[in-house]
Amino acid sequence: MDRLEGFAEYAGARQRHLRRSAYLLCGDWHLAEDLTQTALVNLCRSWGRARQAGSLDAYAHTVLVNTFLRYKRRYQRQVDRAAAYSSGQPDVAPADSPELRLSLQAALQQLPPRARAVVVLRFWEDMSVEATADALGCSIGNVKSQTSRALARLREIVGDSLIDSGLR
């Protein structure tokens, strides 16, 4: 199997998963599609290195997160979508309800990009602290402190009653 066939097979199998992760990072399906496509182009360019990595999925997540962070830095001056949600506190809802999911996604959008990436990788992608540190290119201690601060900020945004009702 030549280089492009191997990449095409991987991209076809993992594109939906990467797009979902991108959506959790950015909160917009159209932007998530763009981020996923950009990440896949970057992954294709470095396919030789990616195949030699310990985990191809971890490498792909690293490329995706770096693509997201690069996008956020480039467009830092755009109005943050989370401002629309900052006017009120979300209602308490059961754990499996769409309202809880939307409230949590809105709260995620209020976190800085790096903190959002840590929360998405640690809790939605269920990555270990070590894998998250590798994906973000930072220390384990940095991941732990960013996780702690991000969760504290999420508690401020959504309130303890929402967290107690659905996330424990």
Backbone as CSV, one residue per row, in Angstrom:
resi,resn,N_x,N_y,N_z,CA_x,CA_y,CA_z,C_x,C_y,C_z
1,MET,0.856,-1.179,0.000,0.000,0.000,0.000,0.902,1.241,0.000
2,ASP,0.694,2.116,-0.957,1.547,3.309,-1.006,1.084,4.340,0.010
3,ARG,1.846,5.407,0.096,1.656,6.440,1.119,0.250,7.039,1.099
4,LEU,-0.237,7.418,-0.061,-1.542,8.074,-0.137,-2.694,7.115,0.129
5,GLU,-2.549,5.848,-0.255,-3.607,4.887,0.032,-3.750,4.669,1.535
6,GLY,-2.621,4.574,2.238,-2.656,4.408,3.691,-3.305,5.596,4.368
7,PHE,-2.952,6.796,3.905,-3.565,7.990,4.478,-5.055,8.036,4.175
8,ALA,-5.437,7.749,2.927,-6.847,7.798,2.540,-7.667,6.814,3.358
9,GLU,-7.126,5.641,3.626,-7.836,4.656,4.433,-8.020,5.169,5.867
10,TYR,-6.964,5.725,6.439,-7.054,6.252,7.802,-8.031,7.428,7.857
11,ALA,-7.904,8.362,6.932,-8.760,9.557,6.931,-10.227,9.168,6.776
12,GLY,-10.517,8.209,5.917,-11.893,7.769,5.731,-12.479,7.142,6.985
13,ALA,-11.638,6.405,7.696,-12.112,5.725,8.896,-12.254,6.663,10.090
14,ARG,-11.443,7.700,10.202,-11.397,8.521,11.408,-11.933,9.941,11.224
15,GLN,-12.362,10.298,10.044,-12.798,11.673,9.786,-13.974,12.091,10.667
16,ARG,-14.975,11.239,10.831,-16.137,11.601,11.669,-15.725,11.842,13.109
17,HIS,-14.855,10.995,13.619,-14.385,11.141,14.997,-13.622,12.456,15.169
18,LEU,-12.747,12.758,14.223,-11.986,14.011,14.302,-12.916,15.218,14.186
19,ARG,-13.929,15.122,13.325,-14.869,16.232,13.170,-15.649,16.466,14.465
20,ARG,-16.043,15.392,15.139,-16.737,15.535,16.422,-15.830,16.205,17.451
21,SER,-14.582,15.808,17.488,-13.632,16.442,18.412,-13.456,17.917,18.064
22,ALA,-13.372,18.206,16.786,-13.225,19.597,16.354,-14.455,20.411,16.758
23,TYR,-15.644,19.802,16.637,-16.856,20.502,17.048,-16.822,20.822,18.542
24,LEU,-16.378,19.871,19.339,-16.293,20.111,20.773,-15.295,21.219,21.092
25,LEU,-14.272,21.356,20.274,-13.303,22.426,20.482,-13.863,23.789,20.098
26,CYS,-14.586,23.852,18.970,-14.973,25.163,18.447,-16.459,25.487,18.585
27,GLY,-17.336,24.481,18.685,-18.759,24.747,18.867,-19.521,25.123,17.623
28,ASP,-18.961,24.885,16.449,-19.599,25.250,15.188,-19.310,24.135,14.182
29,TRP,-20.379,23.501,13.663,-20.174,22.360,12.762,-19.448,22.753,11.487
30,HIS,-19.723,23.924,10.939,-19.065,24.341,9.703,-17.576,24.592,9.949
31,LEU,-17.278,25.265,11.040,-15.872,25.491,11.392,-15.200,24.166,11.728
32,ALA,-15.909,23.261,12.404,-15.344,21.951,12.729,-14.968,21.191,11.460
33,GLU,-15.816,21.287,10.446,-15.505,20.651,9.157,-14.240,21.263,8.553
34,ASP,-14.141,22.586,8.590,-12.939,23.247,8.065,-11.690,22.853,8.847
35,LEU,-11.801,22.839,10.169,-10.657,22.461,11.002,-10.244,21.020,10.731
36,THR,-11.230,20.142,10.571,-10.931,18.735,10.300,-10.219,18.593,8.962
37,GLN,-10.718,19.273,7.946,-10.084,19.182,6.634,-8.655,19.736,6.661
38,THR,-8.469,20.851,7.352,-7.126,21.432,7.466,-6.208,20.485,8.222
39,ALA,-6.720,19.903,9.298,-5.917,18.952,10.078,-5.558,17.729,9.230
40,LEU,-6.494,17.245,8.428,-6.202,16.091,7.578,-5.175,16.428,6.498
41,VAL,-5.239,17.619,5.957,-4.217,18.044,4.987,-2.849,18.068,5.666
42,ASN,-2.793,18.640,6.870,-1.525,18.691,7.610,-1.049,17.290,7.968
43,LEU,-1.977,16.418,8.323,-1.620,15.042,8.648,-1.081,14.326,7.410
44,CYS,-1.676,14.571,6.268,-1.206,13.965,5.019,0.222,14.421,4.709
45,ARG,0.485,15.687,4.938,1.838,16.215,4.687,2.885,15.531,5.558
46,SER,2.492,15.175,6.774,3.443,14.557,7.695,3.119,13.078,7.914
47,TRP,2.514,12.430,6.922,2.064,11.059,7.061,3.204,10.098,7.412
48,GLY,4.371,10.325,6.875,5.518,9.466,7.187,5.848,9.490,8.672
49,ARG,5.900,10.671,9.267,6.153,10.800,10.711,4.977,10.262,11.516
50,ALA,3.767,10.523,11.044,2.576,10.101,11.785,2.519,8.576,11.900
51,ARG,2.849,7.875,10.822,2.810,6.407,10.858,3.829,5.842,11.837
52,GLN,4.906,6.561,12.071,5.944,6.086,12.985,5.659,6.472,14.433
53,ALA,4.646,7.287,14.657,4.291,7.712,16.018,3.747,6.515,16.791
54,GLY,3.828,6.595,18.108,3.330,5.510,18.949,1.845,5.259,18.747
55,SER,1.059,6.307,18.613,-0.381,6.186,18.404,-0.792,7.154,17.300
56,LEU,-1.292,6.597,16.225,-1.711,7.426,15.098,-2.866,8.338,15.478
57,ASP,-3.800,7.836,16.305,-4.923,8.666,16.742,-4.452,9.834,17.609
58,ALA,-3.505,9.579,18.505,-2.976,10.657,19.341,-2.275,11.700,18.474
59,TYR,-1.543,11.260,17.477,-0.872,12.178,16.559,-1.907,13.022,15.818
60,ALA,-2.969,12.373,15.353,-4.023,13.099,14.630,-4.715,14.108,15.537
61,HIS,-4.954,13.743,16.804,-5.559,14.696,17.745,-4.624,15.873,17.998
62,THR,-3.335,15.605,18.076,-2.367,16.690,18.252,-2.444,17.655,17.081
63,VAL,-2.478,17.106,15.870,-2.581,17.951,14.671,-3.878,18.750,14.704
64,LEU,-4.983,18.120,15.094,-6.277,18.806,15.150,-6.275,19.920,16.188
65,VAL,-5.770,19.640,17.380,-5.736,20.657,18.442,-4.833,21.812,18.028
66,ASN,-3.692,21.517,17.438,-2.800,22.593,16.970,-3.461,23.422,15.874
67,THR,-4.227,22.773,15.010,-4.966,23.500,13.966,-5.989,24.435,14.608
68,PHE,-6.703,23.936,15.607,-7.687,24.754,16.322,-7.013,25.941,17.016
69,LEU,-5.930,25.682,17.740,-5.248,26.761,18.466,-4.677,27.800,17.498
70,ARG,-4.174,27.343,16.370,-3.663,28.277,15.356,-4.808,29.139,14.821
71,TYR,-5.965,28.517,14.586,-7.133,29.266,14.120,-7.541,30.315,15.151
72,LYS,-7.603,29.915,16.424,-8.016,30.859,17.465,-7.040,32.029,17.591
73,ARG,-5.764,31.756,17.478,-4.788,32.855,17.542,-4.951,33.791,16.354
74,ARG,-5.183,33.219,15.185,-5.288,34.022,13.971,-6.526,34.919,13.995
75,TYR,-7.593,34.432,14.540,-8.849,35.176,14.534,-9.252,35.622,15.941
76,GLN,-8.268,35.972,16.739,-8.509,36.355,18.137,-9.425,37.561,18.246
77,ARG,-9.414,38.446,17.281,-10.204,39.682,17.375,-11.680,39.489,17.056
78,GLN,-12.044,38.331,16.516,-13.465,38.107,16.226,-14.252,38.045,17.526
79,VAL,-15.505,38.395,17.449,-16.364,38.369,18.632,-16.516,36.932,19.101
80,ASP,-16.318,36.724,20.383,-16.409,35.392,20.952,-17.869,34.977,21.042
81,ARG,-18.200,33.829,20.461,-19.582,33.358,20.445,-20.174,33.165,21.831
82,ALA,-19.333,32.937,22.783,-19.831,32.672,24.133,-20.457,33.892,24.785
83,ALA,-20.206,35.083,24.268,-20.781,36.289,24.849,-22.311,36.224,24.840
84,ALA,-22.873,35.560,23.848,-24.326,35.434,23.776,-24.883,34.609,24.930
85,TYR,-24.070,33.731,25.465,-24.538,32.856,26.541,-24.224,33.400,27.930
86,SER,-23.424,34.442,28.016,-22.966,34.924,29.315,-24.013,35.735,30.075
87,SER,-25.138,36.025,29.454,-26.134,36.856,30.113,-26.915,36.131,31.202
88,GLY,-26.993,34.822,31.143,-27.756,34.102,32.159,-27.173,32.741,32.431
89,GLN,-27.600,32.183,33.541,-27.130,30.865,33.933,-28.073,29.810,33.360
90,PRO,-27.545,28.709,32.811,-28.425,27.695,32.236,-29.280,27.008,33.295
91,ASP,-30.434,26.499,32.849,-31.330,25.783,33.754,-30.758,24.419,34.100
92,VAL,-31.178,23.892,35.249,-30.768,22.554,35.655,-31.555,21.549,34.832
93,ALA,-30.855,20.524,34.315,-31.491,19.510,33.482,-30.898,18.144,33.800
94,PRO,-31.631,17.067,33.496,-31.086,15.732,33.726,-29.843,15.478,32.875
95,ALA,-29.036,14.482,33.279,-27.742,14.223,32.650,-27.843,13.883,31.176
96,ASP,-28.875,13.193,30.752,-28.952,12.753,29.374,-29.792,13.683,28.494
97,SER,-30.118,14.843,28.987,-30.981,15.738,28.230,-30.173,16.604,27.258
98,PRO,-30.796,16.988,26.161,-30.141,17.889,25.221,-29.842,19.257,25.848
99,GLU,-30.688,19.678,26.804,-30.466,20.971,27.444,-29.139,20.988,28.197
100,LEU,-28.834,19.890,28.894,-27.561,19.805,29.614,-26.395,19.851,28.639
101,ARG,-26.509,19.090,27.571,-25.449,19.060,26.562,-25.220,20.454,25.966
102,LEU,-26.306,21.142,25.623,-26.173,22.484,25.053,-25.592,23.460,26.067
103,SER,-26.002,23.339,27.328,-25.465,24.212,28.373,-23.974,23.986,28.558
104,LEU,-23.567,22.730,28.548,-22.143,22.439,28.706,-21.340,22.906,27.494
105,GLN,-21.889,22.738,26.307,-21.186,23.220,25.114,-21.076,24.742,25.114
106,ALA,-22.123,25.404,25.568,-22.070,26.865,25.664,-21.030,27.279,26.700
107,ALA,-20.970,26.563,27.812,-19.973,26.869,28.844,-18.566,26.624,28.327
108,LEU,-18.384,25.574,27.554,-17.065,25.296,26.967,-16.587,26.455,26.100
109,GLN,-17.519,27.073,25.389,-17.155,28.170,24.495,-16.644,29.393,25.256
110,GLN,-16.934,29.452,26.553,-16.480,30.586,27.354,-15.084,30.370,27.915
111,LEU,-14.548,29.169,27.766,-13.181,28.906,28.227,-12.181,29.381,27.181
112,PRO,-10.979,29.763,27.608,-9.936,30.085,26.634,-9.617,28.843,25.790
113,PRO,-9.101,29.020,24.596,-8.872,27.884,23.694,-8.032,26.759,24.299
114,ARG,-6.969,27.087,24.978,-6.093,26.056,25.545,-6.812,25.267,26.652
115,ALA,-7.552,25.966,27.515,-8.303,25.295,28.573,-9.395,24.416,27.967
116,ARG,-10.036,24.906,26.923,-11.065,24.130,26.243,-10.466,22.856,25.659
117,ALA,-9.289,22.979,25.069,-8.616,21.807,24.495,-8.313,20.777,25.578
118,VAL,-7.858,21.224,26.740,-7.548,20.307,27.843,-8.817,19.587,28.285
119,VAL,-9.910,20.304,28.471,-11.155,19.695,28.932,-11.692,18.704,27.899
120,VAL,-11.673,19.083,26.636,-12.183,18.190,25.587,-11.349,16.914,25.520
121,LEU,-10.025,17.057,25.518,-9.182,15.868,25.423,-9.294,14.993,26.666
122,ARG,-9.326,15.589,27.842,-9.358,14.803,29.083,-10.711,14.130,29.317
123,PHE,-11.812,14.852,29.081,-13.108,14.342,29.498,-13.981,13.844,28.356
124,TRP,-13.974,14.505,27.201,-14.768,13.994,26.092,-14.019,12.895,25.359
125,GLU,-12.739,13.089,25.146,-11.948,12.087,24.453,-11.402,11.029,25.404
126,ASP,-11.558,11.247,26.705,-11.142,10.309,27.745,-9.652,9.965,27.637
127,MET,-8.847,10.986,27.379,-7.401,10.785,27.319,-6.811,10.908,28.716
128,SER,-5.731,10.204,28.942,-5.039,10.306,30.226,-4.335,11.662,30.306
129,VAL,-3.880,11.986,31.497,-3.140,13.234,31.683,-1.890,13.220,30.794
130,GLU,-1.215,12.074,30.774,0.016,11.942,29.987,-0.261,12.103,28.491
131,ALA,-1.318,11.444,28.000,-1.659,11.538,26.577,-2.071,12.963,26.212
132,THR,-2.781,13.622,27.112,-3.177,15.013,26.862,-1.953,15.913,26.804
133,ALA,-1.006,15.694,27.727,0.230,16.481,27.724,0.988,16.267,26.423
134,ASP,1.050,15.031,25.957,1.724,14.747,24.682,1.014,15.437,23.521
135,ALA,-0.318,15.349,23.507,-1.089,15.943,22.411,-0.934,17.455,22.363
136,LEU,-0.836,18.087,23.533,-0.741,19.544,23.581,0.706,20.044,23.607
137,GLY,1.650,19.122,23.751,3.055,19.517,23.780,3.419,20.303,25.025
138,CYS,2.894,19.885,26.168,3.188,20.572,27.424,3.455,19.542,28.508
139,SER,3.751,20.002,29.705,4.067,19.083,30.803,2.791,18.524,31.430
140,ILE,2.966,17.425,32.154,1.854,16.806,32.870,1.315,17.770,33.921
141,GLY,2.204,18.458,34.606,1.782,19.436,35.611,0.951,20.557,35.012
142,ASN,1.320,20.977,33.803,0.564,22.013,33.109,-0.850,21.531,32.813
143,VAL,-0.979,20.286,32.364,-2.307,19.732,32.080,-3.136,19.686,33.360
144,LYS,-2.529,19.255,34.451,-3.260,19.167,35.724,-3.727,20.534,36.198
145,SER,-2.847,21.526,36.132,-3.241,22.857,36.598,-4.285,23.481,35.667
146,GLN,-4.119,23.292,34.354,-5.109,23.837,33.414,-6.461,23.150,33.596
147,THR,-6.439,21.835,33.856,-7.683,21.108,34.095,-8.385,21.647,35.336
148,SER,-7.623,21.846,36.396,-8.196,22.351,37.641,-8.814,23.730,37.441
149,ARG,-8.085,24.618,36.784,-8.614,25.976,36.544,-9.820,25.951,35.618
150,ALA,-9.765,25.102,34.573,-10.879,25.039,33.618,-12.141,24.507,34.295
151,LEU,-12.002,23.472,35.119,-13.170,22.943,35.816,-13.729,23.953,36.809
152,ALA,-12.853,24.687,37.478,-13.331,25.728,38.401,-14.104,26.798,37.628
153,ARG,-13.603,27.170,36.464,-14.280,28.173,35.640,-15.622,27.641,35.138
154,LEU,-15.660,26.366,34.739,-16.922,25.775,34.299,-17.941,25.765,35.429
155,ARG,-17.479,25.501,36.651,-18.392,25.533,37.801,-18.952,26.933,38.007
156,GLU,-18.122,27.947,37.812,-18.606,29.330,37.923,-19.653,29.622,36.857
157,ILE,-19.409,29.138,35.658,-20.296,29.442,34.535,-21.641,28.737,34.676
158,VAL,-21.601,27.425,34.938,-22.854,26.667,34.942,-23.467,26.512,36.316
159,GLY,-22.714,26.751,37.362,-23.243,26.620,38.713,-23.148,25.187,39.220
160,ASP,-23.025,25.036,40.514,-22.871,23.717,41.114,-24.108,22.844,40.944
161,SER,-25.288,23.439,40.911,-26.498,22.623,40.804,-26.537,21.869,39.482
162,LEU,-26.083,22.463,38.392,-26.060,21.786,37.108,-25.029,20.671,37.121
163,ILE,-23.880,20.927,37.678,-22.832,19.906,37.733,-23.280,18.750,38.619
164,ASP,-23.871,19.056,39.777,-24.320,18.001,40.687,-25.429,17.154,40.070
165,SER,-26.273,17.759,39.259,-27.403,17.019,38.712,-27.014,16.108,37.566
166,GLY,-25.965,16.442,36.832,-25.732,15.649,35.639,-24.356,15.111,35.424
167,LEU,-23.360,15.575,36.100,-22.014,15.186,35.739,-21.330,14.278,36.736
168,ARG,-21.941,13.950,37.809,-21.254,13.072,38.770,-21.770,11.685,38.730
